[in-house]
Amino acid sequence: MNIDPVWLQWSEFLSYVVTILFLPCGIIAFLLEQKKERANEEEEINQRLADEYTGFLKLVLQNSDLNLLRKTSTIHVLDDEQKERRFALFGILISIFERAYILVYEERMNRQQRRLWLSWEDYMREWCQRKDFLSVLPELLEGEDEDFGKHIKKIANEEAKKNLLKSTVPTS
């Protein structure tokens, strides 16, 4: 069988064209698809965490006698059973925060990751402003992820300093 040299040259030329043009396009398409998949996975993780936090808030509503929806700590004295329920709810909350820290927080985050993380940090700051939450925080952090523990303690310290400054600034 005799192969036409012109056809052989054209097929070699076309293989170069495919290699030079389509291979990079294929790689770029693959990388873009990977980026899109990662973004979808991050969004799914954030949605599951948000659902868990919503579930936690529903538990808080079911235990409205503990006054956990108020910005400040409970004013009235709680009985032992109420203290136990409050401690259990705080334990659930710490578990959600730890999961958010492990799944969302990174040292280097892109803009979207940072936005997602900062919403979780806002929740943590809000709860760290409560004296009743802070009073049990060390006990709640026993056995939890060490880096998470350091992070939420840092937030708690920052919030305590803010509260101290608010209480020492004279009002006119």
ABEGO torsion letter per residue (X at the ends): XBBBAAAAAAAAAAAAAAAAAAAAAAAAAAAAAAAAAAAAAAAAAAAAAAAAAAAAAAAAAAAAAAGAABABBBABBBBAAAAAAAAAAAAAAAAAAAAAAAAABBABBBAAAAAAAAAAAAAAAAAAABAAAAAAAAAAABGBBAAAAAAAAAAAAAAAAAAAAAAABBBX
